[in-house]
Amino acid sequence: MSQQFHKQTQLIAGPAGDLETILEVPENAFGLVVVCHPHPLHEGTMTNKVVHTLARAWVSIGCAAVRFNFRGVGNSVGDYDAGEGETQDALAVIRWARDQQPAGPLFLAGFSFGGMIAYRAAQQIPPAALVTVAPAVDRLSAAGEQPQCPWLLIHGDADELVPIEGVMAWLNALEPGPELAVIVDAEHFFHGRLIELRGLVADFAAPFCLNS
C-alpha cells in the first residue's frame, strides 16, 4: 500500500537568496531525509526521477522528505558555485528541514553531483545514515575524512557518465568505506531500474527508524 503524504512547495532563506523546496510529509512522520540533485549546469533539478525516487523511498517508510533546487536552478536565487555554495545551500536546507521535522533520525542522500554534496554536508551535520547514488567523484572533490555514519553507495556497473572504475578507486582509498550495492547493467539514470533502486534505499534506511 502506498504511503499517504502531504506535499508542500515553498521558498526558504538560503545563503545566496531564496531556495525552492518540496517537503513531503507522510502521516505520523518520524524521521527526515534531505535529498540533493544532480549537476545544476547539466539540467539537474529536484524533480529529477532518481531524486524523486530517493525521496519516495523514505516517504514509503514513514519519513518526511525534502528536495530542493540549488542556487540558480528553478526558482532558487543565485549562481552556480562549483560545489562550494551548493554545499552551503544543502546545510541551510538541512537546518530548516530539521525545524520542520524534529522527531526521529536525520538522513542525507544525493544523486550524482548531489551525492557528493550530500557527502560533504554529512561531514558537517552528521546524519543517522547517508546514501549516495552514482556520486560524481570525477567532478567534485571529496576532501576531508569520510562521514562517521552508516553509508550506502549505490552504483550501476554500466554507468556511462560516472564510470564505476573511478568510484571504486576512490572507495579503495577510504577506511572503512561504505556499504556498496552495484546494480548490474544499470546506467547513470537507472532507466528501468528505479523500483530496484528504491527498494535498496528503503531496506537500508528502515532499520534506523525502527531502532530510534
N, C-alpha and C positions, 0 to 999 in steps of 0.2 A: 504494500500500500504506500502510495506517495505521501510525503510529509506535507501538511498544510502550513503555509507560512504567509507572513505579511511582508510586502516589498515596498521599500521607500527609497526614492531618489532625491538627493539634496546636495547642495554645495556646502562645504565646510571650510574653515580657515586653514590655509596651508602656508608654508614658509615663503612662497613666492606669490601668494594670492589664493583665491578660492580653488578648491579641488572638488571635482564632481565624483559623487559616491553613489553606490547602490547598497542598501542594507536589507538583508533578507532575514527575518526572524521567525522561526517556527514556534508553534505553541509550546509553552513551558520550556523555552530555550535555556540550555545550560552549556556554557562554553561559547567560544568565538573564534572564527578564523578571519584573517585578513589576507587577501589574495592579490598578488602583483602580476600585471600583464606584460606581454612581450614588448619588443623594442618600439619606442614611440616614433622613430623615423622610418619604420618598416610596417606601418599600418597596424601596430599593436594597440589594442584598446581593451577596456574592461569587459566588452561584450564578445571578445574572442571565445571561440567554442571550447577551448581547453580550459580557459579561466572560468567560464560558466560551469563546466563540468566539475572543476575543483570545488567551487562554491557549493554546488548542489550535493556533492559528496558529503560535506559537513552538515548541510541542512538535513540530509536524509538520516543523520544520526542525532539530530536534535540540537545542533549548534547554530548560532547566528553566524551569518557570513557577510563580509564586507568586501566589495570590489570597488576599485577607484581608478580614475584616469590620472596618470602622471601629468605634471605641468606641461602645458602646450597641447594636450590631447583632448578632443571633445570640448567640453565647457570648462576645463581646468585652465587656470591662468598661468602664464609663464612660457619659458622656452626650454627646450632640451638642454640638459646639463651633464651629459656624458656619465650618468650614473651617480654623480655626487649629489646633485639636487634631488634626484629621484629617490635616493635613499632617505633624504630628509623628508620628502613627501610621505614615504611609507611610514616613517617614525611618527609623523604628525597624525596620520590616519589611525595608526595603532593606538595612540593615546586617546584620540577622540572615540574610537570604537570601544575601548575598554570602559569608558564612561557610560556608553550606551548599554553595554552588556557586561557588568562587573562580575557576575557569578560564573564559576566554572573555569576550566583551563583556557589559555590563550594558545592558538596555533598560528603559525605563519606558513604561507605557501606562495609559490610563484612558478610561472612557466617561462622558459627561455631567458630572455633578459630579466624578466620578473623573478625568475628563480634565483638569479644572482643578487638581485635587490633584496629578496626575502632572506637570503643567506647573510648578507651584510647587516640587515636590520636585526636579525637574530643575535648578532654579536653584541648589540647594544641594548635590546629589550628581550631578554631570554624568554622564549615560549616554552610551553609544555612539550611541544614537538614541532618539527619543521618538515615540510615536504617541498622538494624541488623537482620539477618536471622538465627534462631536457634543458638543464641550465646552460646558458651560453658562456661557457668558461673561456672561449676564444675571443669574446667581445668585451668582457668586463672582468677586471681583476678581482680576485678573491683574497685580498690581502688580510693578514691577521689570522689568529687562531680560529679553528672551526668552532661553531657554537657548541656549548656543552649541554646538549639536549638530545633526545632521540631524534633521528633524522632519517627520512626515507627519500632516496633519489630514484626516480623512475625515468628510464630512457628507452627509446626504440633502437634496435640494432641496425635499422635501415634509415636512420636519421640523415637526411641529405644536407641539412643546414648546420647542425652541430654534431659532427661525426663522433660516434661513441668512443673512438680511439683516443681523442683528445680528452674526453671526460674521464676515461679510465686512467690516463696518465696523471691527471690531477688527483683523482681519488687515491691512487697508489702512493702519493706523497703525503697523505693525511693519516693521522693517528688519533682515534681509531677508525675514522671514516664512517660513512653512512651505511644503513641497510640499503642494498641495491636490488632493484627489480628491473630486469630487462625484458621488454615486450618484443618477442621475436617477430621480425618482418614489419614492425611499426616504423613509420617515418615521422618527421618532425611534428606534424599537426595531428597525428594519431587518427587519420582517416579510417573509419570503420572499426576503431578500437577504443572509442570513448567509454563504452559501457565497462570494458575491462579495466580501463584506467580508473574510472570512478570506483569500481569495486576494490581495487588495490588501496586506494586512498581511504575509503570508509573503513576497511578492515584494519588498516594501520591505526587510524585515529580513534576508533570506538573504544578500545580499552582504556584510554586516558580519561574519557568521560565517565566510564563505569567505575574507575578507581578514584575519582575525585571526591 
